[in-house]
Amino acid sequence: MRRIHAFLTLLLAASLSLANGPVFSNGSIVEVSIEDYKFQPADLKIKAGTTVKWMNKEKRTSHSVLFTGPNGFESARFFPDESYSRKFDKAGIYPYSCGPHPEMKGNIEVVE
Ligand SMILES: [Cu+2]
């Protein structure tokens, strides 16, 4: 019985860490792909100092990354096989959408 409990606890911990997503470390570059009008992964958790690179994998549609929080701004439009990168140095929550397609949504959580 105790063994089963330990196993379930492990399983719960594993599924919780999956739900939060991996935390990418300082200095690395993490790619978010854009395909079929979706940011993938849409929710990302990174450590401060990490660069996020949005890669346009559409056939012909251009997109942008529009940060909708305080001090928000919009990237230039980028076309298929082009990308936009931003380095996140400060912890915080950075919600974003796409300028021309507001229904496309994503979120970056930056932790210390
Ligand atoms: Cu778009």
Boltz pocket constraint, residues with backbone or C-beta under 6 A from the ligand:
constraints:
  - pocket:
      binder: B
      contacts: [[A, 37], [A, 62], [A, 63], [A, 64], [A, 98], [A, 99], [A, 100], [A, 101], [A, 104]]
      max_distance: 6.0
